[in-house]
Amino acid sequence: MTTAVLEETLVGDDLVATLTERAVLARRLVVDMAASPRGCHLGGSLSVLDILIAALHRAAGDDGTEVVLSKGHAAAGLYAALHVSGILPENPAPLYGLAGHPYTGHPGPKVPGVRFPTGSLGHGVPYAAGWALSQRIGGGNGLGIAVAGDGELQEGLVWETCQVAAAQQLGNFVLVVDRNGGQNDGMVADISPLPRLAERFAAFGFDVTEVDGHDLGALTDLLAEDRSAARRPLAVIADTVKGKGVRAVEGKPGCHYVTIDEARAAKWKRAIR
């Protein structure tokens, strides 16, 4: 049975239960990658996981939807989400950061399920907008879904893309913001605050919605929408917790990049529910 067929059989509570189970497994894989010799971007990988799992579920419907992780430094989260979603067959955790394997700190197209390389912040947003434009030109109904961090919104390219997406009436372009409140050097609110973010997107001509970024039912409902007739791009502001699932680090900017030992990893994994 292909992943796409399996996904189509999941609805309602069964769907949410399955995706929740995937999220638990994926968080444990991310912790494993943090225990690798090179460590990983733990906090942002854990905050974005539910968004990625819901977006990959939409893409598994095989309608031409493409998911681009623009905050590419959260590659560990992406690899884990791809694996638990059945897109990446091998377990990436034991191979993360090892020479000869594609599971680098920023994702590239050698990884199954990754079409665009990302890591330079802001660049994944125009990739997804371009994908949405190609779908429209080709008569497809797929979405171009960009997943960006809130700190990443400091990149001017994000807003240049928003301007173009609105001008081209790309209703099938969806920008999901993982609003975990943190970035590399501290809290977004202390470095370059983003007040009235929803109003900013609306001013650029977007439809805007705000959601709990860990509510898999709400996320899947939002991303399941048929936007073939929409003429305004959609911004989804998803409120998340940096380090979600590992209570020792939840909400702490210091968990942005972490290297831990195997004993700590085992303790953290046991506590993930």
Order of alpha helices (4+ residues) and beta strands (2+ residues): alpha-alpha-alpha-beta-alpha-alpha-beta-alpha-beta-beta-beta-alpha-alpha-beta-alpha-beta-alpha
